[in-house]
Amino acid sequence: MRLSQFFGKEHLIRDAKVELTHYADKSIEGIVCFALNESFVEKANKNEHVKAIITYPRFANIVHNSKGFVASENPKKDYYRIHNYMYEQGYMQLVEKTSIHASVQIASTAIIEENVIINKNVVIDDYAIIKSHCIIGENSYIGPHAVIGARGMHNTKIDGHFMHVYDAGGVEIGQNCEVLSGAVVQKSYHKEMTRIGNETKISVHVNIGHGTIIGERTLIAGNSQIAGYVSIGDDVWVGPSSTVSHGLKISDNTEIKLGSIVVKSMKRGAIVSGNFAYDHNKHLKNHIKAQR
């Protein structure tokens, strides 16, 4: 859609065609973003995927001429207003049809919403819920009471009050995956998938935050909490009751021990433990010293 379909002439300085809302540094084509300071305007200017910027009138001289420009006294509010409009008008639909293979086994108590794709030999157990805009790969298993595509706690506060924002995202689960009893995989409010790679196993009562990407053959043990926009690589182990903070990168072959609280990104092959988590061997040595 074009910005002029939503914004009037008093705010629209330069029109542009946009496809979705997202942040200034995201690599998805057709973004309209908002910027509250010069730093984010510059990020948006440098990002070829950003087609339009909603920001304060005082930044007019630094918004690049190649970008659409909406001059707003409340950029964040106008950003979420156009987000909701684009969703309501059908501009941000990830899955536009329902397709369930004949071989899929769905328990009579399970709930399957519209606009989902469920591939062959999938099993969906009792009381599981598959929300709209979700894709489940071949031979995967969704356990009892699991929720795929749940709404996340986005906490979008405008002028001191929470604003309802539509969830335009979805969840894509790869082949030969397991999402066990009571696990929750959240969808994003942006038009993007929370992704779980092939052969990855999500254990009981695990929460996977919105926009998170998990690689292949990774194991997330029971009661773990993975916050939003985390990137987890291939062949990773996340031990029981561990927590990974928002936006971190956990590289391939990382091992996060039981009960760890991870607050910084991890390099390939790292083995960490503790609260806050750091090198496991160092943590053990420090623990032994503390016991003397």
MORA-V87966 format. One record per helix or strand of 2 or more residues. SS is the DSSP state (h for helix, s for strand). FROM is the first residue (numbers start at 1). LEN is the number of residues. Records with the same first field share a line. If there is no record, write none. Layout:
# MORA-V87966
SS: FROM-LEN  FROM-LEN
This chain:
# MORA-V87966
h: 3-3  38-9  57-3  75-14  280-12
s: 12-3  20-2  31-5  50-6  68-4  99-2  105-2  111-2  116-3  123-2  129-2  134-3  141-2  147-5  157-2  161-2  170-4  178-2  184-4  193-4  201-2  207-2  213-2  219-2  225-2  231-2  237-2  243-2  249-2  255-2  261-2  271-3  278-2
